[in-house]
Amino acid sequence: MKKFTTLMISLVFVACSTTSEESVDVDTTTTTEAPATTIQQSDESTTTTEPTIEYVFDVEKMSPFTGKELPPETWLKRPKRVIAFKIDNNIKARPQSGLQEADAVHEILVEGGMTRFINIFYQSDTTYHGPIRSARPTDPTVLKPLGGVLVVSGATGGLIPQIEAMGVPVITDRRPEFFRISSRRAPHNLYADTIKLKEHALSRGYKKVETPQPLFPWGKPSFSEWTSNSYLTLSFSGYTRTTWTWNGNKYTRTYYDAYKNKSSDNVHATIDINGNSNQISTDTIIALFCEPYLHPLQLPSVKTVGEGRAIIAHGGK
């Protein structure tokens, strides 16, 4: 069985590998953990292990996309709209815009050995986000548990009605909230303002979610049991391979692309409305191994519902 690798980050990325021969490459080294704390009490010396702090997810105050507590000024406003954008990752679409502002980013394999992103916005926003591309069958299975609204440029005939029938509203580019940038050619130049599209979703009565289902069953990990690592390489296909390298503070993204000089260390950057460019980086990567399948509309897709193997990279471990 061929394997897909789904990559997610704090941002959240979902990535897919297509062949069993192409493995996920994790560089690891052994590390010695700090000893238990020694506390001196009168004439007695006792060694105690620091107590474990129980993690409790608070649906009112914590982000369903990171598992971390939101600033009070954010959760008091109760952001209730989950809106997700299907983003182009063709060589002609890079560098993308707005990806670093998303709460979560999924990277998923599509046809031609390439990938596309699903960028999810809940408490965050950006006025300059794109390029936006068409929907795929995997999108609604990712967004339905979150109560998400999907923003796309269109889709293969018959797919959008299927997505809406699953309970995921869809907004396409036949809206004034979309615009095209002049620095690229269509179809790699469609952008949008997330704030305006959230307002449009509200006006249409699209899902207003009080408490989105957490993306994962968040918890407090025991890092003492983790292995140190310096990079994580994910092979989506023979055409696309992504590497996340720990720099002591963040994981930074480079990639191999058969369509771009066949180098393994292409820096993947984003660009803002003012032309400022920065390499994509994140705190956390979650790589999910998912089963691929061919949708009846002949679109390569990934099964995202169920259980399976995962690799989590955080803090250089």
N, C-alpha and C positions, 0 to 999 in steps of 0.2 A: 504494500500500500504506500503510495506516495504521501509525503507529509507536507503540510503547510505550517509555517511558523508565524504566530501572531504576536506582534510586538507592541507593547503598551508602555507609556511613560506617565510622568506626573503632569505635565502634558501626558498624553497616552498615545502610544503608537502601536499599531497592529500590523505585523509583518508575516509573510508566508514563504516557505521554501517548497520547491516542487519536486525534488528528487531525494530518494533515501540516501543516495551517495553523497549529497551535499549536506554535511552536518553543521550543527551549530557549534562554533569553535569558542570555547571559553578558556582564557588564560588564567590559571590559578597558582597561588603560592601558599605555603603553610605559614601560619602566624600563631604566636603564643599569646593567649589571652591574659589580662591582668588577674592577679590572684584575688581571692575573697578578701573583703575588708576586715582588718584586725582591730578590735575595740578593747582598750584597757579600762577595766573597772576595778577600783580599789586594788586588792592584792591578787585578783583573778584575771587571767588573760583568756578571752574567749574569741573564737573565730566564727564569724557569722557571715552568711551570704546575704547580700543586699536584697531586700524583699522585692518580689515582682510586682510591678504596678499593673493592676488589672485594667485592660482597655475596654471601654464601653462606648459604643457608637451612639451618639446623640443625634437623632434625625433632625432636630430643630437647629442645632448649632454646628454641625460638622458637614464637610463637603462629601457628597456621595461619590465623588470622582477621585479624591485623594485620601479620604479617611481622616483628614486633619481638621482641626477646629478652624472655623471661619472667624475673621475679625468681627467684633460685635456690631460695627456699623454696617456690615454685610448681612449677617443673619437676621438683624432686626428689621431690615428692609424686606426680608423674605423673598429672595429672587425665585420666581416660580416657573420660569420658562426655560425649558431645555431645548436648545436649537442646535442642529448639527449640519455641517457643510461637507459635501463631497468635493475634495480638493485634488486637482490635477498634480501628477508627479512625472509627467513627460519631461524630457530634457529641455523642451522649448518652454516649459512652464516654470522652470527654476531661475532665480530664487523665488519662492512663494512668499506671500505676505499674511501676517496675522496668526501664523501657526504657533508662535511662542506665547501668544495671549490666551490660547484656548485652555480650558480646564483639563481636557483630556484629548489625546490624539491617537487614533487607531490607524495603523498602516496595514493594508490588505492587498494581497496579490490579485491582479486582474488579468485580462488577456494580454498576449504578447510578452509574457514574462515580466511585465512592469507592475508597479504598485500605485495605489491611490490612497489618500488619507480621508478619514472621517474625523473632522475637528469639532469638538463638542464645547459649547458655551453655555454656562449656567450662571455663575456669579460674575464672569468676566465678559468683556466686549471689546470690539475694535471697529473702527469706521472704514478700514481698508483691508479687506480679506479676500484672498483668491490665489490662483485662478480656480473657479468653480467648474466642475464637470458633471457628467451624467451618473445616474444611480446604477447600482448593481444589487443583485438579490441578497447579498450578505448584509446590506445596510439596515433593513428593518429588524433583523434578528439581533443586531447590536443595540438598536435604539428603542425597541418596544419596551423592555424592562425599565428603561429610564424615563418613559413618557416623552420621548423626544420628537421634535418636528424636523423633518429632513429637508434641506435646501440643496437643489441640484439644478443643472442646466437643462435637464430633460432625461430621457431614458429610451431604451429599446421599446418599440411599440408593444403595449400590453403590460409592461412591468410596473408602471406607476399605479394603475388600478389594483394590481396585486398587492403592492406595498400598502396602499390606503386600506385595502380590505383586511390587512393584518392589524390595523389600528394605528398606523403611523402616518400622520398628515404630511403632505409633500407640497413644497413651494418651489415653483420653477421660475425661469428667468423672464417670464412675461409679466414683470412687475417693475415699477419705477424705482424700487429700492436697489436694483441692479445697475451696474454701469460697466463700460469697457474702457480699459486703459489703452493709451496710444502707443506705448513702448513695445507692445507685442501684437502679434496677429491672432485673429480668431482661429481655433476655438480656445486658445490659451490665454485669453485676456479678460475673461468675465469676472468681475469683482462685486462685492456687496458690503453694506454696512450692517453689522450684526444688531445694533440697537434698533434700527428702523425695521428690520425683519422680525425682531421680537415683538415690536409694536404691531406689525401687520398680523402676526400669528395671534396676538391678543384680540385684535379687532375681528378676526375671523372665528374666534371661539375655539381655536386649536388648543390642545391640551395645556391646561394650567395645573402643574403638578405641585401639590403641597410638599410631599416628601418623596423625591425620586428614589427608586430602589438603588442601594449602593452598588457600584460597579463590581465590587468584589466583597466578600465577607471580611472587612478590614479588621486588623488586630494589631497587637504590639509584638513584633518579632523578637526572638532571642538571638541577637547578632553574634553572641559567643559561639554559636553553632554554625555560623556561616563561614565560607572559605573566601579568603582574599582573592580578588581578581583585578586585572588591569584592562581587560577589554572583553567585549561580547560581539561576535560576528554572526550575523543571521543571513543565510542564503535563501532568498525568495525563489530564485530560478537561476538558470544558466546565464541570464541576462542581467540580473540585479542581485547585489549583495551589499548589505549594510553593516558597518562596524561602529560600535559605540566604545569610545576610549575614555577611561577614567583619568582625569588630569589632577586629582587631588581635591577637587571641589565639585566638579560636574562630570557627566558623561557627554562627550562631544561626538557629533555625527559626521562620518565620512562614508563614501559609498563607491562600489564598483558598478559601472554601467557600460554594457557592451556597446551602447550607442554613443558613448562619450569617451573617446581616446583609450578605452579599455584599461584605464588606470584604476588601482584599488584604493587610492587615497584622495579622491575628489572631495573637497570640502563642500558640505551641504549647508547653505546659508539661507537666511530669510532677508527680506528687504522691506523697509517701511515706506510710507507715503513721501518722506523727505529724501529717500535714496540711501538711507543708512542701512548697512548690511552687517549681519552678525552670524556666526556659525551656530547651527541648531545645537542646543544642549538641554539636558534634563537631569533631574535628581534620581529618578527611578525608571527602570525599564522592566516590563513584564513580557516575557516571550511565551506565547501559548502555542502548543502544537495541536493543530486542528485538522480534521479530515476534509479534504477537498471533494467537491462533486460538481457535476455539470448540470446547470439549471435547464429545465425544458426549453427555455428561450436560447439555449446554446451559449450561455454565459458562464465562465468559470466562477465558482463560488466556494465558500468556506462554511462548514458547520461550526457555529459559535455557541450552541446550546449543549450543555452536558459537562462531563468531567474529563480530565486528561492531564498530561504532563505540562509543567511550566517551569521556567527559569526566571528568577527575580534578581535583578542587580540594583544595589543601592549602597552608597557610601564606600565604593571600592570593594564591596563584598558581594 
